[in-house]
Amino acid sequence: MGNQELNHGVGIYDQATTVLVDQQTHRRAQDWARVTSDSFSPHGDEGESLPEDAVNAPPDLEEDVKITVDEIKEVNLGTDDEPRPTYISALLTPEEEAEYVTLLKDFKDIFSWIYKEMPGLDPNVAVHHLAIKESVKPVK
């Protein structure tokens, strides 16, 4: 692109993009940007201010999200000989709990409780080995 083309256009820069346009297009883009930024003014139309409760939001809303965890209850999806424990919310009603337990028991074959039930899982990834030399005395 030659210098003559640069002299007739105006460069609009974005982090990694340069767009060369004529002055009329540049003015339209500026007008559009001005209208767009005015449309989203935090002070509303014609200098109106936001309602006081929106300005003075509780500090909890401004801090990091706090995750709340309900109490949980252990449910055995297996038998007494082969337990298959899982957990559900302790806040469920007895009816909801019964429905969830029934659903989980109906689909218990899709869960894995031991590594052998996970086909394709490399034991080198799933099993932790301590690099201990048997000939060396442990130090406290």
C-alpha positions in Angstrom: 0.0 0.0 0.0 1.5 3.3 -1.0 1.8 6.6 0.9 -0.8 8.2 -1.4 -3.5 5.7 -0.2 -2.6 6.4 3.4 -2.9 10.2 2.9 -6.5 9.8 1.6 -7.7 7.6 4.3 -7.9 7.6 8.1 -6.6 4.7 10.0 -8.9 3.3 12.7 -6.8 1.2 15.0 -7.8 -1.8 17.0 -5.3 -3.9 19.0 -4.1 -5.8 15.9 -6.2 -4.5 13.1 -5.9 -1.4 10.9 -8.8 -0.3 8.7 -8.2 2.4 6.1 -11.3 4.4 5.3 -12.2 7.7 3.8 -13.0 10.7 6.0 -16.7 10.4 5.5 -16.7 6.8 6.7 -14.5 7.7 9.6 -17.0 10.5 10.7 -19.9 8.0 10.5 -18.0 5.6 12.6 -17.2 8.3 15.2 -20.9 9.3 15.2 -22.0 5.7 15.7 -19.5 5.2 18.5 -20.7 8.4 20.2 -24.3 7.4 20.0 -23.5 3.9 21.2 -21.5 5.1 24.2 -24.3 7.6 25.0 -26.9 4.9 24.8 -25.2 2.9 27.5 -24.5 5.7 30.0 -24.5 4.5 33.6 -26.3 7.7 34.5 -29.4 7.1 32.3 -30.9 9.6 29.9 -30.1 13.3 30.2 -27.9 13.0 33.3 -30.4 11.1 35.4 -28.7 9.2 38.2 -29.1 5.6 39.0 -31.5 4.6 41.8 -29.7 4.8 45.2 -30.1 1.1 45.8 -28.3 0.3 42.6 -25.4 2.7 43.5 -25.1 1.4 47.0 -25.0 -2.3 46.4 -24.3 -4.5 49.4 -20.6 -5.3 49.8 -21.4 -9.0 49.5 -22.3 -8.5 45.9 -19.0 -6.9 45.1 -16.8 -9.6 46.7 -15.9 -12.9 45.1 -18.6 -15.4 44.7 -19.1 -17.5 47.8 -20.1 -21.1 47.2 -22.5 -22.5 49.6 -22.6 -26.2 50.2 -25.6 -28.0 51.5 -25.3 -30.7 54.1 -25.0 -34.1 52.4 -26.2 -37.6 53.2 -24.5 -40.8 52.2 -26.6 -43.3 50.2 -25.5 -46.9 49.4 -26.4 -47.8 45.9 -24.9 -51.3 46.3 -25.4 -54.1 48.8 -24.0 -54.6 52.3 -21.3 -56.9 50.9 -20.4 -54.6 48.0 -21.2 -51.0 49.1 -21.5 -48.3 46.4 -21.6 -45.1 48.4 -22.7 -41.8 46.8 -24.0 -38.6 48.3 -27.2 -36.5 48.0 -28.4 -33.3 49.6 -29.7 -33.7 53.1 -32.2 -31.0 52.4 -34.3 -33.2 50.1 -37.8 -34.1 51.2 -38.3 -37.8 51.9 -40.2 -38.1 48.6 -37.4 -36.4 46.6 -34.8 -38.5 48.3 -36.7 -41.7 47.4 -37.0 -40.6 43.8 -33.3 -39.7 43.6 -32.2 -43.0 45.2 -34.4 -45.0 42.8 -33.0 -43.1 39.8 -29.4 -43.5 41.0 -29.9 -47.2 41.6 -31.5 -47.6 38.1 -28.3 -46.1 36.6 -25.7 -47.4 39.0 -24.0 -49.3 36.2 -22.7 -46.1 34.7 -20.8 -45.1 37.9 -17.3 -46.4 38.8 -16.2 -47.0 42.3 -12.9 -48.8 41.7 -10.2 -48.4 39.0 -11.0 -51.8 37.5 -14.4 -50.5 36.5 -12.8 -47.7 34.5 -11.8 -49.2 31.1 -8.9 -47.5 29.4 -7.6 -45.9 32.5 -3.8 -46.3 32.7 -2.8 -47.6 36.1 0.4 -45.5 35.9 -1.8 -42.4 36.0 -4.4 -43.6 38.5 -2.1 -45.3 41.1 0.3 -43.3 43.2 3.7 -44.9 43.9 6.2 -43.6 46.5 9.8 -43.6 45.2 11.3 -45.3 48.3 14.6 -47.2 48.4 14.1 -50.3 50.6 17.8 -50.2 51.6 17.6 -46.7 53.0 16.5 -46.1 56.6 13.6 -43.6 57.0 14.4 -40.2 58.6 12.0 -38.5 61.0 
